[in-house]
Amino acid sequence: MTKAGTERVMTESDLTIDTPGIYNVDTMASRIARWGNSLAIRIPKAALDSIDLGEGDPVAITTRGRSLVLERAHKVDLEAMIEAITPETRPDRSFDVAPVGRELI
């Protein structure tokens, strides 16, 4: 519905995502469903294939206006993080205290 209360008519361009070099991915009507204590939505396999995502891949979900945006999550490079540590970024050890209670060995 538009703000004026009239329905917007869907066009063919609303139903197709053009992915250069791959193929057209038709969108699939879906409903939000309960999955345990969370909500879930099914994503068409063709849409996932077109962006090289599959089951188990980590993703980041953000919002842009009133839209959800699903993107591949960036992998954490632990080696690069360790190399980036400098004396200025090291934690202040002044808060360290001797072990107490069950921490004692």
N, C-alpha and C positions, 0 to 999 in steps of 0.2 A: 504494500500500500504506500502511496505517496502521501506527503503532508496534506494535500488537498482531499485525501480520502479516496482517490481513484486508484484502481489497480494498474500497475505498470505491466505492459505486455512484454514477455520475453522474446528476444530475437534469437536467431541461430548463433550469433556471436556470443550470446550469453551461455550457450551450451557447449562451446568448443574452446579448448585451450590449444593454441598453436605452439608447438615446440619445434623450432627449426632443426631440420636434419633427422627427426625421429618420426613422428606421426601425430595426427590430431588425437587428443585425449578427450573423449566425451565425458562430461560431468555426470555424476550419478546422484539422483535424489536420495537423500538419506535422512534418518531421524536420529536425534541424540537419544541414547539408551543407557540404562543403568548397567554398570559393570562393578559389582561389589559395592563399595561406598562411593565410587566415582561415577562419572558420566563418560560415555565413549561415543565415537562416531566412526563408521566404516569408511575407509579411503579406498577408492578403486585401484586395483592392481596396476592398471595401465598408467594411472597418474603417478604412482610410486615408481614404476619402471622408468618413466620418462625423466625422472630426476634422480635415478639410481639410488633409491631408498628401498629397504625391505624390512621384514620382521626382525626385531631386535636392534635395529639401528638407533642410536641416540639422536633425538631431535630437540630443537628449541621451539617453544610455542610462545608467540608474542601477539599483541594486538596492534592493529593499525586502523585507527578510526573504529568502525564497528565491524571490522573483519579480523578473523584469526589468521595468523601467518605461521606456517610450518616450515622450518628450515633445518637442514642438517646441523647437528650440534658440533662445535669445534672440538677436536680431540685435544686433551691436555698433554703437552710435551713436558714431562717431568724433568728431563735432562736440561731443556732450555730454561725452565724455571730455576733450577739449581744454579745454572751458570749466571743467571741474572742477579743472584744474591750479592750484595756489596756490604761493606761494613756499615753503611748508612741504613740499609734495609734489614739488617739483622735485628732480632728482638733484643730489647733491653733486659739484661740478666739481673738487674737490681731487684726484681720482684721474686727471684728464686729463694726458696726457703728450704731448710732441711726436711727430709721425709718425716712424716708423722703417722701414728696409728698403723693401719694395715699396709702402708707404703713401705714400712721398714722391712728390710730383708733379714 
